[in-house]
């Protein structure tokens, strides 16, 4: 409030216009009705005054900042809301504004009618008539301290978001939340989690001092506070999903605590002054709570700190939910990989028996067979070998998914590697009436790689080419490119559309997705080829034109 001995007549309000309006801009621009609808929804503090600083209209935010009802702003002098020194300076500022055509910003000590004085900024914009004379002034008022607190809060929340985004372990995320809160907004912090079973447990405790942090952990061992006790504040927050705020903990609250002596000793040593408990929520469900307290710092919590804690809890809840979903997905993926591996192993056992008995019959160990029977036995063996290939493909994929695939590098002759892959795939090529062209470096060109995995990559790519090529040529080229070995598998098959090309390396995906597709297989061949190539330090890329064929390129390190 201004000093009583300051001459207020200099701010005397008059209902008469101070100058006559001219065409284009008039005193109508200063009428409250012209701004009331705008100011009703304005979140910032705005005022309209005449040239002498008499308020003609103000926003709800301005009224709240100046501590008066909105209607009480009109016909009051803005200077009456400044301290004595600011009032003297304000007169000179108004004079300077008469000829100013730009925004002017000044710092004043502002004294609301209700509330504590604060350092504020007044930004004035002069409104002129076409002839240059002044009609009035538009003002913006800001609480500098509040703006500073807001900037600090935004920075704090930004740091919290970055830290939470960096972990997929939700226990680590909860610990990060507690560490961010102390000492930024609390002297100590507790976080409790509601488990799927409904049990509530303390999962994080952080304090500004290591001694108090140890005490907080000891309280958890002593089962205090008991979240199952319906009288506890924590239980109430977890049950209702609503926060609680105590600007100052009442003495009777501490006196009402009934617990073993050690608990009372710890509570006395912690000496909480202010307390906030906010729920941690994910998709509308309360999954835990954050308890923030002040003690030695002497800070007092208010609505600003409660809003900050709630925003922190909101971001923390989403991060923890994401981490839980990530963990669930990892468990599901691991279960799938384990299932595939187990089933594949189980399939190999009867396959071995089938191969053994077919071999006994074919070699006439248990009796003579005729030519037709031998042909049928050959078909059984061929079908079994095809099934074994599928099983091996699934096993490799399962090992890759569970990160159990191991690399055994050795010195490999590139030409020998290409030849071994072609020997395995040549029967399939000939069966479809295709031509297989092979171009490999001379013997002696070597690379450091896992021989069996590299051969499987080439066989998978060749097998894929054979599947989708009905006539023409399959070509395998091995060449050196600087320090790399490059393998190219080209076909004259059906080709792949641009949209489908983005998915050909996805597991279990095939160009023909219908149940009546012409070619069989697991849809893992290309996916396994790329995963193995990347495991060996290389990669597989694809290019294709529909109706003309496809080309798959394997880029591998280690040419010698």
HUWOTA-V618567 format. One record per residue. N is the residue number from 1. RES is the residue in one small letter. SS is DSSP state (~ for helix, > for strand, _ for the rest). OMEGA is omega in radians with two decimals (999 if undefined). Layout:
N	RES	SS	OMEGA
N	RES	SS	OMEGA
//
This chain:
1	x	_	3.11
2	x	_	3.14
3	x	_	-3.07
4	x	_	-3.06
5	x	_	-3.13
6	x	_	-3.09
7	x	_	-3.08
8	x	~	-3.06
9	x	~	3.12
10	x	~	3.12
11	x	~	-3.10
12	x	_	-3.11
13	x	_	3.07
14	x	_	3.14
15	x	_	-3.11
16	x	_	3.04
17	x	_	-3.10
18	x	_	3.04
19	x	_	-3.11
20	x	_	-3.11
21	x	_	3.03
22	x	>	-3.04
23	x	_	3.04
24	x	_	3.14
25	x	>	-3.05
26	x	_	3.09
27	x	~	3.07
28	x	~	-3.13
29	x	~	-3.14
30	x	~	-3.11
31	x	_	-3.13
32	x	~	-3.09
33	x	~	-3.11
34	x	~	-3.06
35	x	_	-2.99
36	x	~	-3.10
37	x	~	3.10
38	x	~	-3.07
39	x	~	-3.12
40	x	~	-3.08
41	x	~	-3.10
42	x	_	3.13
43	x	_	3.12
44	x	_	-3.10
45	x	>	-3.14
46	x	>	3.07
47	x	>	2.95
48	x	>	3.10
49	x	>	2.97
50	x	>	-3.03
51	x	_	3.12
52	x	_	3.09
53	x	_	3.09
54	x	>	-3.05
55	x	>	3.08
56	x	>	3.11
57	x	>	3.13
58	x	>	3.13
59	x	_	3.08
60	x	~	-3.14
61	x	~	3.11
62	x	~	3.12
63	x	~	3.13
64	x	~	-3.12
65	x	~	-3.12
66	x	~	3.00
67	x	_	3.12
68	x	_	2.99
69	x	_	-3.06
70	x	~	-3.10
71	x	~	-3.12
72	x	~	3.11
73	x	_	-3.01
74	x	_	3.14
75	x	_	3.00
76	x	_	3.09
77	x	>	3.09
78	x	~	-3.10
79	x	~	-3.12
80	x	~	3.11
81	x	~	3.11
82	x	>	3.08
83	x	_	-2.97
84	x	~	-3.13
85	x	~	-3.14
86	x	~	3.14
87	x	~	3.13
88	x	~	-3.13
89	x	~	-3.06
90	x	~	-3.13
91	x	~	3.13
92	x	~	3.12
93	x	~	3.14
94	x	~	3.13
95	x	~	-3.13
96	x	~	-3.10
97	x	~	-3.04
98	x	_	-3.12
99	x	_	-3.12
100	x	_	3.12
101	x	_	3.11
102	x	_	3.10
103	x	_	3.12
104	x	>	-3.11
105	x	>	3.13
106	x	>	3.08
107	x	>	-3.13
108	x	>	2.96
109	x	>	-3.05
110	x	>	-3.10
111	x	_	3.10
112	x	_	3.06
113	x	_	3.07
114	x	_	-3.13
115	x	_	-3.08
116	x	_	3.06
117	x	_	3.13
118	x	>	3.06
119	x	>	-3.09
120	x	>	3.06
121	x	>	3.06
122	x	>	3.10
123	x	>	-3.05
124	x	>	3.03
125	x	>	-3.12
126	x	>	3.06
127	x	>	-3.07
128	x	>	3.00
129	x	_	3.10
130	x	_	-3.12
131	x	_	3.09
132	x	_	3.13
133	x	_	-3.03
134	x	>	3.03
135	x	>	-3.09
136	x	>	-3.04
137	x	>	2.99
138	x	>	-3.05
139	x	>	2.94
140	x	>	-3.12
141	x	>	3.13
142	x	>	3.01
143	x	>	-3.04
144	x	~	-3.14
145	x	~	3.14
146	x	~	3.12
147	x	~	3.11
148	x	~	3.10
149	x	~	3.14
150	x	~	3.11
151	x	~	3.11
152	x	~	-3.14
153	x	~	-3.14
154	x	~	3.10
155	x	~	3.14
156	x	~	-3.13
157	x	~	3.07
158	x	~	3.10
159	x	~	3.13
160	x	~	-3.13
161	x	~	3.14
162	x	~	-3.13
163	x	~	-3.12
164	x	~	-3.13
165	x	~	-3.06
166	x	_	-3.12
167	x	_	3.02
168	x	_	3.09
169	x	_	-3.00
170	x	~	3.02
171	x	~	3.05
172	x	~	3.10
173	x	~	3.11
174	x	~	3.11
175	x	~	3.12
176	x	~	3.10
177	x	~	-3.12
178	x	~	-3.13
179	x	~	3.10
180	x	~	-3.08
181	x	~	-3.10
182	x	>	0.04
183	x	_	-3.04
184	x	_	-3.11
185	x	_	-3.12
186	x	>	3.02
187	x	_	2.95
188	x	>	-3.00
189	x	>	3.05
190	x	>	3.06
191	x	>	3.11
192	x	>	-3.12
193	x	>	3.00
194	x	>	-3.13
195	x	_	-3.12
196	x	_	3.11
197	x	_	-3.08
198	x	_	3.11
199	x	_	-3.12
200	x	>	3.14
201	x	>	3.07
202	x	>	-3.09
203	x	>	3.11
204	x	>	3.08
205	x	>	-3.12
206	x	>	3.11
207	x	>	3.14
208	x	_	3.09
209	x	_	-3.13
210	x	~	-3.14
211	x	~	-3.14
212	x	~	3.10
213	x	~	3.08
214	x	~	3.13
215	x	~	3.14
216	x	~	3.12
217	x	~	3.10
218	x	~	3.10
219	x	~	3.12
220	x	~	3.11
221	x	~	3.13
222	x	_	3.11
223	x	_	3.05
224	x	_	-0.07
225	x	_	3.13
226	x	_	-3.09
227	x	_	3.11
228	x	_	3.13
229	x	_	-3.09
230	x	_	3.14
231	x	_	-3.07
232	x	_	3.12
233	x	~	-3.14
234	x	~	3.13
235	x	~	3.14
236	x	~	3.13
237	x	~	-3.14
238	x	~	-3.12
239	x	~	-3.04
240	x	~	-3.06
241	x	_	-3.14
242	x	_	-3.12
243	x	_	3.02
244	x	>	-3.14
245	x	>	3.00
246	x	>	3.08
247	x	_	3.05
248	x	_	-3.13
249	x	_	-3.12
250	x	_	-3.12
251	x	~	-3.09
252	x	~	3.11
253	x	~	3.11
254	x	~	-3.12
255	x	~	-3.08
256	x	_	-3.11
257	x	_	3.05
258	x	_	-3.10
259	x	_	3.14
260	x	_	-3.04
261	x	~	-3.10
262	x	~	3.10
263	x	~	-3.14
264	x	~	3.10
265	x	~	-3.12
266	x	~	3.14
267	x	~	3.12
268	x	~	3.14
269	x	~	3.11
270	x	~	3.06
271	x	_	3.13
272	x	_	3.13
273	x	_	3.10
274	x	>	-3.06
275	x	>	2.99
276	x	>	2.99
277	x	>	-3.13
278	x	>	-3.14
279	x	>	2.96
280	x	>	-3.07
281	x	>	3.04
282	x	>	-3.13
283	x	_	3.05
284	x	_	-3.11
285	x	>	3.11
286	x	>	-3.09
287	x	>	-3.14
288	x	>	-3.13
289	x	>	3.06
290	x	>	3.07
291	x	>	-3.14
292	x	>	-3.13
293	x	>	3.02
294	x	>	3.09
295	x	_	-3.04
296	x	_	-3.13
297	x	_	-3.12
298	x	_	3.13
299	x	_	3.13
300	x	_	-3.13
301	x	_	3.05
302	x	_	-3.09
303	x	~	3.14
304	x	~	-3.14
305	x	~	3.10
306	x	~	3.11
307	x	~	3.13
308	x	~	3.12
309	x	~	3.13
310	x	~	3.11
311	x	~	3.08
312	x	~	3.14
313	x	~	3.12
314	x	~	3.14
315	x	~	3.11
316	x	~	3.13
317	x	~	3.13
318	x	~	-3.14
319	x	~	-3.14
320	x	~	3.10
321	x	~	3.10
322	x	~	3.13
323	x	~	3.10
324	x	~	3.12
325	x	~	3.11
326	x	~	3.14
327	x	~	3.12
328	x	~	3.13
329	x	~	3.11
330	x	~	3.12
331	x	~	3.13
332	x	~	3.13
333	x	~	3.12
334	x	~	3.12
335	x	~	3.11
336	x	~	-3.13
337	x	~	3.12
338	x	~	3.12
339	x	~	3.14
340	x	~	-3.14
341	x	~	-3.12
342	x	~	-3.13
343	x	~	-3.14
344	x	~	3.10
345	x	~	3.13
346	x	~	3.14
347	x	~	-3.10
348	x	~	-3.11
349	x	~	3.09
350	x	~	3.10
351	x	~	3.11
352	x	~	3.11
353	x	~	3.13
354	x	~	3.12
355	x	~	-3.09
356	x	~	-3.12
357	x	~	3.10
358	x	~	3.13
359	x	~	3.11
360	x	~	3.13
361	x	~	-3.09
362	x	~	-3.12
363	x	_	3.07
364	x	_	3.12
365	x	_	-3.08
366	x	_	3.12
367	x	_	-3.10
368	x	_	3.03
369	x	_	3.13
370	x	_	-3.07
371	x	~	-3.14
372	x	~	3.13
373	x	~	3.09
374	x	~	3.11
375	x	~	3.11
376	x	~	3.11
377	x	~	3.07
378	x	~	3.11
379	x	~	3.08
380	x	~	-3.12
381	x	~	3.14
382	x	~	3.12
383	x	~	3.11
384	x	~	3.12
385	x	~	3.10
386	x	~	3.11
387	x	~	3.13
388	x	~	3.09
389	x	~	3.12
390	x	~	3.13
391	x	~	3.12
392	x	~	3.12
393	x	~	3.12
394	x	~	3.11
395	x	~	3.13
396	x	~	3.12
397	x	~	-3.14
398	x	~	3.11
399	x	~	3.12
400	x	~	-3.12
401	x	~	-3.12
402	x	_	3.11
403	x	_	3.14
404	x	_	3.14
405	x	_	-3.10
406	x	_	3.13
407	x	_	3.10
408	x	_	-3.06
409	x	_	3.07
410	x	>	3.12
411	x	>	-3.00
412	x	>	3.02
413	x	>	-3.04
414	x	~	-3.13
415	x	~	3.12
416	x	~	3.12
417	x	~	-3.14
418	x	~	-3.11
419	x	~	-3.12
420	x	~	3.10
421	x	~	-3.12
422	x	~	3.11
423	x	~	-3.13
424	x	~	-3.03
425	x	~	-3.05
426	x	~	3.11
427	x	~	3.12
428	x	~	-3.14
429	x	~	-3.12
430	x	~	-3.12
431	x	~	3.13
432	x	_	3.12
433	x	_	-3.14
434	x	_	3.05
435	x	>	3.11
436	x	>	3.09
437	x	>	-3.11
438	x	>	3.07
439	x	>	-3.10
440	x	_	3.09
441	x	_	3.08
442	x	_	3.09
443	x	_	-3.14
444	x	_	3.05
445	x	_	-2.98
446	x	>	3.09
447	x	>	3.11
448	x	>	-3.11
449	x	>	3.03
450	x	_	-2.99
451	x	~	-3.05
452	x	~	-3.14
453	x	~	3.12
454	x	~	3.10
455	x	~	3.13
456	x	~	3.09
457	x	~	-3.11
458	x	~	3.13
459	x	~	3.12
460	x	~	-3.13
461	x	~	3.10
462	x	~	3.12
463	x	~	3.10
464	x	~	3.13
465	x	~	-3.13
466	x	~	-3.11
467	x	~	-2.99
468	x	_	3.08
469	x	_	-3.13
470	x	_	3.11
471	x	_	3.12
472	x	_	-2.92
473	x	>	2.94
474	x	>	-3.08
475	x	>	3.06
476	x	>	-3.14
477	x	>	3.01
478	x	>	-3.10
479	x	>	3.10
480	x	>	3.11
481	x	>	-3.08
482	x	_	3.13
483	x	_	-3.09
484	x	>	2.94
485	x	>	-3.09
486	x	>	3.07
487	x	>	3.13
488	x	>	3.06
489	x	>	-3.08
490	x	>	3.10
491	x	>	3.09
492	x	_	-3.06
493	x	_	-3.01
494	x	_	-3.12
495	x	_	-3.07
496	x	_	3.13
497	x	_	-3.13
498	x	~	-3.14
499	x	~	-3.12
500	x	~	-3.09
501	x	~	3.13
502	x	_	-3.03
503	x	_	-3.00
504	x	_	3.13
505	x	_	3.08
506	x	_	3.13
507	x	_	3.10
508	x	_	-3.14
509	x	_	3.06
510	x	_	-3.14
511	x	_	3.08
512	x	_	-3.02
513	x	_	-3.06
514	x	_	3.13
515	x	_	-3.11
516	x	_	-3.11
517	x	_	-3.03
518	x	_	-3.09
519	x	_	-3.13
520	x	_	3.13
521	x	_	-3.10
522	x	_	-3.01
523	x	_	-3.11
524	x	_	-3.00
525	x	~	-3.11
526	x	~	3.12
527	x	~	3.13
528	x	~	3.13
529	x	~	-3.13
530	x	~	-3.12
531	x	~	3.11
532	x	~	3.13
533	x	~	3.14
534	x	~	3.08
535	x	~	3.14
536	x	_	3.10
537	x	_	3.13
538	x	_	3.14
539	x	>	3.05
540	x	>	3.08
541	x	>	-3.07
542	x	>	2.99
543	x	>	-3.03
544	x	>	3.04
545	x	>	-3.10
546	x	_	3.12
547	x	_	-3.10
548	x	_	3.11
549	x	>	-3.05
550	x	>	3.08
551	x	>	3.09
552	x	>	-3.06
553	x	>	3.09
554	x	>	3.14
555	x	>	-3.06
556	x	>	3.07
557	x	>	2.90
558	x	_	3.07
559	x	>	-3.13
560	x	_	999
//
